[in-house]
Amino acid sequence: MSKTILLAVGSFRKQSFNKSLANYIAETLEKEGVTAKFLNYRNLPILEQDTEYPTPQEVIDIRNEVRNADGLWIVTPEYNGSYPALLKNLLDWLSRPEKQFDFETPTVINGLATTASSAAGSTKAKFVLENVHTLLKYIRTNVMTGNGVGIQMSQETWQTGELKLTEEQKEQINEQVLQFIKFINKK
Ligand SMILES: Cc1cc2nc3c(=O)[nH]c(=O)nc-3n(C[C@H](O)[C@H](O)[C@H](O)COP(=O)(O)O)c2cc1C
């Protein structure tokens, strides 16, 4: 059976450059025979400990999608040198015990293969990629070595509102796709 990689995009903006980058990643994964699925986590509530249990249905559904995946690929913008709050909220939910006070059973994200990419400005996403990798390690996912691919968006991309990847950037992403497929197959 083919492997499944979930893509979690850190922006819900309609014309999101990172969604566009994730579309390119998904197409490339599919060409390599891997099923690429977008994780729709728009309806996740904000995690507040007073309402964490009983677990909201949206959270149960997302956890089940993650449980059934072979890998998780974060594609996120850089917000002030880090990841957007909505992505942190998703990862916070995934990092928590499914049963209240059960700190023995591994969480749904424990040991899951992860990687990240980002389309950003002149920083080439350096800071968000560093921070997201630190977080992915902290919550005990199995993070692929390296900090992922950071795409510096061109003037044309900013002006037209449409992400234009250069051939070199496409090659970098293609390489990350191949590496990640190898990584999830090692398990
Ligand atoms: C709150 C906020 C902070 C931002 N901080 C950064 C930043 O630190 N580095 C950067 O390259 N771009 C930054 N940007 C610009 C984003 O790269 C830009 O808005 C981009 O379009 C967001 O990604 P998206 O198109 O996938 O939604 C910031 C944007 C917002 C809204």
The ligand as a MOL file (V3000), in Angstrom:
LIG
                    3D

  0  0  0     0  0            999 V3000
M  V30 BEGIN CTAB
M  V30 COUNTS 31 33 0 0 0
M  V30 BEGIN ATOM
M  V30 1 C 2.4800 38.9300 11.5790 0
M  V30 2 C 3.3890 38.7810 10.3770 0
M  V30 3 C 4.7590 38.6700 10.5730 0
M  V30 4 C 5.6230 38.4790 9.4790 0
M  V30 5 N 6.9510 38.2510 9.7050 0
M  V30 6 C 7.7440 37.8630 8.6890 0
M  V30 7 C 9.0760 37.4160 8.9230 0
M  V30 8 O 9.5650 37.3990 10.0430 0
M  V30 9 N 9.8250 37.0160 7.8670 0
M  V30 10 C 9.3130 36.9970 6.5870 0
M  V30 11 O 10.0250 36.5860 5.6700 0
M  V30 12 N 8.0640 37.4170 6.3290 0
M  V30 13 C 7.2490 37.8350 7.3440 0
M  V30 14 N 5.9520 38.2130 7.1040 0
M  V30 15 C 5.4920 38.2990 5.7090 0
M  V30 16 C 5.0060 36.9390 5.1890 0
M  V30 17 O 6.1140 36.2520 4.6470 0
M  V30 18 C 3.9560 37.1630 4.1010 0
M  V30 19 O 2.8320 37.8020 4.6800 0
M  V30 20 C 3.5300 35.8720 3.4360 0
M  V30 21 O 2.6450 36.1740 2.3810 0
M  V30 22 C 2.8390 34.9340 4.3930 0
M  V30 23 O 2.7420 33.6390 3.8420 0
M  V30 24 P 1.4540 33.1060 3.0430 0
M  V30 25 O 1.4640 33.8060 1.7170 0
M  V30 26 O 1.6940 31.6370 2.9190 0
M  V30 27 O 0.2230 33.4450 3.8400 0
M  V30 28 C 5.0860 38.4380 8.1710 0
M  V30 29 C 3.7020 38.5790 7.9880 0
M  V30 30 C 2.8570 38.7280 9.0630 0
M  V30 31 C 1.3540 38.8070 8.8410 0
M  V30 END ATOM
M  V30 BEGIN BOND
M  V30 1 1 1 2
M  V30 2 1 2 3
M  V30 3 2 2 30
M  V30 4 2 3 4
M  V30 5 1 4 5
M  V30 6 1 4 28
M  V30 7 2 5 6
M  V30 8 1 6 7
M  V30 9 1 6 13
M  V30 10 2 7 8
M  V30 11 1 7 9
M  V30 12 1 9 10
M  V30 13 2 10 11
M  V30 14 1 10 12
M  V30 15 2 12 13
M  V30 16 1 13 14
M  V30 17 1 14 15
M  V30 18 1 14 28
M  V30 19 1 15 16
M  V30 20 1 16 17
M  V30 21 1 16 18
M  V30 22 1 18 19
M  V30 23 1 18 20
M  V30 24 1 20 21
M  V30 25 1 20 22
M  V30 26 1 22 23
M  V30 27 1 23 24
M  V30 28 2 24 25
M  V30 29 1 24 26
M  V30 30 1 24 27
M  V30 31 2 28 29
M  V30 32 1 29 30
M  V30 33 1 30 31
M  V30 END BOND
M  V30 END CTAB
M  END
